[in-house]
């Protein structure tokens, strides 16, 4: 099956690379940057050295500088912030809603419908194209990388917060926080039905669907995919749909969407995971017309990345950002409130 333009189905973890090596018993003393360049394909010595500066190279669980000399039996791990270049990145003058910026990073409130980075037949009009224009004089954005500064992402039709690094050092340090699950991410979601209990967790390995490669699936027995954990809390019961809050422990592809489908409560109007059908309610024609009108009010899946917390890569200060619900989701909530209110009055 071919990949549809604009739909990102890669794991967020592929925004950084993780390697582990054990030095042979006969290993001669050798600088660690040379040791790693010899063992990792398509990587420059400068990228290795930048990872070391960020504290992303560990030897026997302790940070190592790039001039450390590898010894026999050393256990070496490295996290780097981005994969090798794939295609040329074209800077484009596209408006971006920036809510915070300093010399090291920028936090963006992404509109629904905007793809985060180029790829798979969608090489223009993305957030990264826009940032490449905005920061076109900065070395990181002139490096030729396809995803400069990117350490996490959200789906095309998900709105909300993203942090993007402006320097390679910041990118390495932020990538490590996401890799080690030290960030905090909370989402607003509108789902079919009322999850029960009102607060809980959704857990189960997530991997590629065995029959439909465009979808992900949950494998509770752990036979496929990677461990995934999502916490949820009911915010408001709106009758046949609910407003819930989801907090990510892990960052798998489509994690919230596929966990909710597996739980029996797909995101409202999530075409890929069945939420674009009328899954709760009556058979009355007026109700069906009401729901169709709701789909037109929110012509995408109802998911918004509301909060984002992490440590500043340069100062170590805790940063916390929060955005309001986008207009389309708020209009949908108001519409369902009026509908359920009128039902209660009759």
C-alpha positions in Angstrom: 0.0 0.0 0.0 1.4 3.4 -0.9 1.9 6.2 1.7 -0.6 9.1 1.5 1.0 12.6 1.3 0.9 14.5 4.5 0.2 11.6 6.9 3.1 10.8 9.1 3.2 7.2 10.3 6.7 7.0 11.5 7.5 6.5 15.2 8.5 9.8 16.9 11.7 7.9 18.0 13.0 8.0 14.4 13.8 11.7 15.0 16.8 10.6 16.8 19.2 7.6 16.6 20.2 5.4 19.5 23.2 3.1 19.3 24.8 0.7 21.8 28.3 -0.8 21.5 30.5 -3.0 23.6 34.2 -2.7 23.0 36.0 -5.9 22.2 38.4 -7.4 24.8 41.3 -6.6 22.5 40.2 -3.0 21.8 43.2 -0.7 21.7 42.9 2.8 23.2 41.1 5.0 20.7 39.3 8.3 20.9 35.6 7.7 21.3 34.7 10.0 18.4 36.9 8.0 16.0 35.6 4.7 17.5 31.9 5.8 16.8 32.6 7.2 13.3 34.0 3.8 12.4 30.9 2.0 13.6 28.0 4.2 12.5 27.1 4.7 8.9 26.7 8.1 7.3 27.7 10.1 10.4 30.3 12.8 10.6 32.8 13.3 13.4 31.3 16.7 14.1 27.9 15.1 14.8 29.6 12.7 17.2 31.4 15.6 18.9 28.2 17.6 19.2 26.4 14.6 20.8 29.3 14.4 23.3 29.1 18.1 24.1 25.4 17.6 24.9 26.1 14.8 27.2 24.5 12.2 24.9 27.4 9.8 24.8 27.7 7.5 27.8 30.5 5.1 28.7 29.5 2.6 31.4 26.5 4.9 32.2 28.6 8.1 32.6 28.9 11.0 30.2 32.0 11.0 28.1 33.8 13.7 26.2 34.8 13.3 22.6 38.5 12.8 23.5 37.7 9.9 25.9 39.8 6.8 24.9 37.8 3.7 24.6 39.0 0.7 26.7 38.3 -3.0 26.4 34.8 -4.0 27.6 33.5 -0.4 27.7 29.7 -0.2 27.2 29.0 2.8 24.9 25.6 4.4 24.2 24.9 7.4 22.0 21.7 9.4 21.2 21.8 11.7 18.2 19.1 14.1 17.3 18.4 13.5 13.7 18.7 11.0 10.9 20.8 11.5 7.8 19.7 13.9 5.1 17.1 12.5 2.7 16.2 15.4 0.3 16.9 19.1 0.0 14.9 21.3 2.4 13.3 24.3 0.7 12.7 27.4 3.0 9.3 28.9 2.5 7.8 32.1 3.8 4.8 30.6 5.6 3.1 32.2 8.7 3.8 30.3 12.0 2.1 30.9 15.4 5.2 31.3 17.7 4.3 31.5 21.4 7.8 31.5 22.8 11.3 32.0 21.4 14.8 32.6 22.6 18.3 32.0 21.3 18.1 28.2 21.8 14.5 27.2 20.9 11.1 28.1 19.6 7.7 26.8 20.8 5.0 26.8 18.1 1.2 26.4 18.3 0.6 24.4 15.1 -2.6 24.8 13.2 -4.5 21.7 12.2 -3.8 20.7 8.6 -0.1 21.6 8.6 2.3 18.8 8.2 5.3 19.0 10.6 8.1 18.0 8.2 8.7 17.1 4.6 8.5 13.6 3.4 6.6 10.9 1.5 5.5 13.1 -1.4 4.8 16.1 0.8 8.0 18.2 0.5 6.6 21.7 0.7 4.2 23.7 2.9 5.3 22.1 6.2 6.2 23.6 9.5 9.9 22.8 8.9 9.8 24.6 5.6 8.4 27.6 7.4 11.0 27.5 10.1 13.8 27.0 7.6 12.8 30.4 6.2 12.4 32.1 9.5 15.8 30.8 10.7 17.6 30.7 7.3 20.7 32.5 8.7 21.2 30.0 11.5 23.8 27.3 10.9 21.5 24.4 12.0 18.9 25.5 9.3 21.6 25.8 6.6 23.0 22.3 7.4 21.0 20.5 4.7 19.2 18.3 7.2 15.6 17.4 6.3 14.3 17.9 9.9 16.5 20.6 11.5 15.7 21.3 15.1 12.9 18.7 15.3 12.8 16.4 18.3 9.1 15.4 18.3 6.1 15.9 16.2 2.3 15.7 16.0 0.0 14.5 13.2 -1.0 16.7 10.4 -4.6 17.1 11.7 -3.7 17.4 15.3 -3.3 21.0 16.5 -1.1 22.3 19.3 2.3 22.7 20.8 5.7 21.7 19.4 9.2 22.7 20.6 11.9 23.1 17.9 15.6 23.6 18.7 17.5 26.5 17.0 21.0 25.1 17.7 22.5 21.6 17.4 23.4 21.6 21.1 19.8 22.4 22.1 18.6 19.8 19.7 20.7 17.1 21.2 19.7 18.0 24.7 16.0 18.2 23.9 16.2 14.9 22.0 17.6 13.2 25.0 14.7 14.5 27.2 12.2 13.1 24.8 14.1 9.8 24.4 14.3 9.4 28.2 10.6 10.4 28.6 11.4 13.4 30.8 9.0 15.8 29.1 5.3 16.3 29.9 2.7 16.3 27.2 -1.1 16.6 27.7 -3.8 16.6 25.0 -7.4 17.5 24.8 -9.5 14.9 23.0 -13.2 14.6 22.0 -14.2 10.9 21.9 -17.2 8.8 21.2 -19.0 7.6 24.3 -18.0 8.0 27.9 -14.8 6.2 29.0 -15.1 4.2 32.2 -13.7 4.5 34.7 -13.6 8.3 34.5 -9.8 8.2 35.1 -7.3 5.5 34.1 -4.6 4.4 31.8 -4.4 2.7 28.4 -1.5 0.4 28.0 -0.5 -2.0 25.2 2.3 -2.3 22.7 1.7 -0.3 19.5 2.9 -1.5 16.1 2.0 -1.5 12.4 -1.4 -3.0 11.7 -0.9 -6.5 10.3 -3.3 -6.0 7.4 -3.4 -2.2 6.8 0.0 -0.6 6.7 -1.5 2.9 7.0 -2.8 2.1 10.5 -1.3 1.2 13.8 -2.7 -1.4 16.2 -2.5 -2.4 19.8 -0.9 -5.7 20.7 -1.7 -6.3 24.4 0.4 -9.5 24.6 3.5 -7.5 23.5 4.0 -9.8 20.5 4.5 -6.8 18.1 5.4 -3.1 18.3 6.7 -1.1 21.2 5.5 -0.4 24.7 3.0 2.5 25.0 1.3 4.0 27.9 -1.4 6.8 27.9 -3.2 8.2 30.9 -6.6 9.7 30.6 -9.2 11.7 32.6 -12.8 12.6 31.9 -13.2 16.4 31.7 -16.8 16.6 30.6 -19.6 14.2 29.7 -21.3 15.7 26.6 -23.9 13.0 26.1 -22.9 10.8 23.2 -19.3 12.1 23.2 -16.9 13.1 25.9 -14.2 15.6 26.4 -11.1 13.9 28.0 -7.5 14.8 28.8 -4.7 12.4 27.7 -1.2 12.5 29.1 1.6 10.7 27.2 4.1 8.5 28.9 5.6 7.3 25.6 5.5 8.8 22.1 4.5 6.1 19.6 2.9 6.8 16.2 -0.8 7.7 16.5 -0.6 6.6 20.2 -3.6 8.4 21.6 -5.7 7.7 18.5 -5.0 3.9 18.4 -5.3 3.5 22.2 -8.7 5.2 22.2 -9.9 3.0 19.3 -8.7 -0.1 21.1 -10.6 1.1 24.2 -13.8 1.5 22.2 -13.8 5.3 22.2 -12.3 6.6 18.9 -11.6 10.2 18.5 -14.5 12.1 17.1 -14.2 12.3 13.3 -11.0 10.3 13.1 -11.2 8.9 9.6 -8.4 6.4 10.0 -9.6 4.9 13.2 -13.3 4.8 12.7 -14.4 8.0 14.5 -15.9 9.5 11.3 -19.0 7.2 11.7 -21.9 7.7 14.1 -20.9 5.4 16.9 -23.2 6.5 19.7 -26.7 7.9 19.9 -30.2 7.5 18.4 -31.5 6.4 14.9 -33.5 9.6 14.5 -32.9 11.5 11.3 -32.6 14.8 13.1 -29.8 13.3 15.3 -28.0 12.0 12.2 -28.2 15.5 10.6 -26.9 17.0 13.9 -23.8 14.8 13.9 -23.1 15.4 10.2 -23.2 19.1 11.0 -20.7 18.5 13.8 -18.4 16.7 11.3 -18.5 19.9 9.2 -17.7 22.1 12.2 -14.6 19.9 12.9 -13.4 18.4 9.6 -10.5 16.6 11.3 -9.9 14.3 14.2 -10.6 16.0 17.6 -7.1 16.1 19.2 -5.2 19.1 20.5 -1.7 19.1 22.1 -2.6 21.5 24.9 0.4 21.5 27.2 4.2 20.9 26.9 6.7 20.9 29.6 10.5 20.3 29.5 13.8 21.6 30.9 15.5 24.4 29.0 18.4 22.9 27.1 20.8 25.7 28.0 19.7 26.9 31.5 18.1 23.7 32.9 15.1 25.8 33.9 11.7 24.1 33.9 9.5 25.5 31.1 5.7 24.9 30.8 3.4 26.0 28.0 -0.3 25.8 27.6 -2.7 26.8 24.8 -6.4 27.2 24.6 -8.6 24.9 22.7 -8.7 25.8 19.0 -11.9 27.3 17.7 -13.2 24.2 15.9 -13.0 22.0 19.0 -14.5 24.7 21.2 -17.4 25.2 18.7 -18.0 21.4 18.7 -18.1 21.3 22.5 -20.5 24.2 22.6 -22.7 22.6 20.0 -22.9 19.3 21.9 -23.6 21.2 25.2 -26.6 22.9 23.5 -27.8 19.6 22.1 -27.6 17.7 25.3 -29.1 20.7 27.2 -32.1 20.8 24.9 -32.6 17.0 25.3 -32.7 17.3 29.1 -35.3 20.1 28.9 -37.7 18.1 26.8 
